[in-house]
Amino acid sequence: MGWSFKDGTPYSGDTHTLAGNVYSGRTRTPSSRPLVETVDTVDRAFSKPKKAKKKPAPKRKGATAWD
């Protein structure tokens, strides 16, 4: 996982957390900007695709008390 500014510019450097939000810079200063977490492209290349769930076969008529 990486960090980027809200405009999409990637950020690599020190971060700090304030009130549940992550900001740029080691400490809070007037130049600190909020960051959003991004997914690195390397992580996507090695992730396995999810298998589609199969629907269960329909029950025959009279198989339950409500049929």
C-alpha positions as CSV (number, residue, x, y, z in Angstrom):
1,M,0.0,0.0,0.0
2,G,1.1,3.5,-0.7
3,W,0.0,7.0,-0.1
4,S,-1.1,9.8,-2.4
5,F,-2.6,13.3,-2.1
6,K,-6.3,13.7,-2.9
7,D,-5.4,15.0,-6.4
8,G,-3.7,11.7,-7.2
9,T,-0.1,12.8,-6.8
10,P,1.9,9.9,-5.2
11,Y,3.6,10.6,-1.9
12,S,6.5,8.8,-0.4
13,G,7.8,10.1,2.9
14,D,7.1,10.5,6.6
15,T,3.4,10.4,7.7
16,H,1.5,11.1,10.9
17,T,-2.0,10.4,12.1
18,L,-4.3,13.1,13.6
19,A,-7.9,12.4,14.6
20,G,-8.0,9.2,12.5
21,N,-6.7,10.9,9.3
22,V,-3.2,10.4,7.8
23,Y,-1.2,13.5,6.9
24,S,2.1,14.2,5.1
25,G,5.2,15.0,7.2
26,R,6.6,13.6,10.4
27,T,4.7,16.2,12.6
28,R,1.7,18.5,12.1
29,T,2.7,21.8,10.4
30,P,0.9,24.3,8.2
31,S,2.3,22.6,5.1
32,S,0.9,19.1,6.1
33,R,-1.7,17.8,3.6
34,P,-4.2,14.9,4.0
35,L,-3.3,11.6,2.3
36,V,-5.4,8.8,0.9
37,E,-4.3,5.2,0.8
38,T,-3.6,3.7,-2.7
39,V,-3.0,0.2,-4.0
40,D,0.4,-0.4,-5.6
41,T,0.3,-1.9,-9.1
42,V,2.8,-4.6,-7.9
43,D,0.2,-5.8,-5.4
44,R,-2.4,-6.2,-8.1
45,A,-0.1,-8.3,-10.4
46,F,0.3,-11.0,-7.8
47,S,-3.2,-11.2,-6.4
48,K,-5.3,-14.2,-7.3
49,P,-8.6,-13.6,-9.1
50,K,-11.7,-14.5,-7.0
51,K,-13.7,-17.5,-8.0
52,A,-17.3,-17.0,-8.9
53,K,-19.8,-18.4,-6.4
54,K,-22.0,-21.2,-7.8
55,K,-25.7,-21.0,-7.2
56,P,-27.2,-24.0,-5.4
57,A,-29.3,-26.3,-7.6
58,P,-33.0,-25.7,-7.2
59,K,-34.8,-28.1,-4.9
60,R,-37.4,-30.4,-6.4
61,K,-41.1,-29.6,-5.8
62,G,-42.3,-31.0,-2.5
63,A,-38.8,-31.1,-0.9
64,T,-39.9,-28.7,1.8
65,A,-42.9,-28.2,3.9
66,W,-43.8,-24.9,2.1
67,D,-44.0,-26.4,-1.4
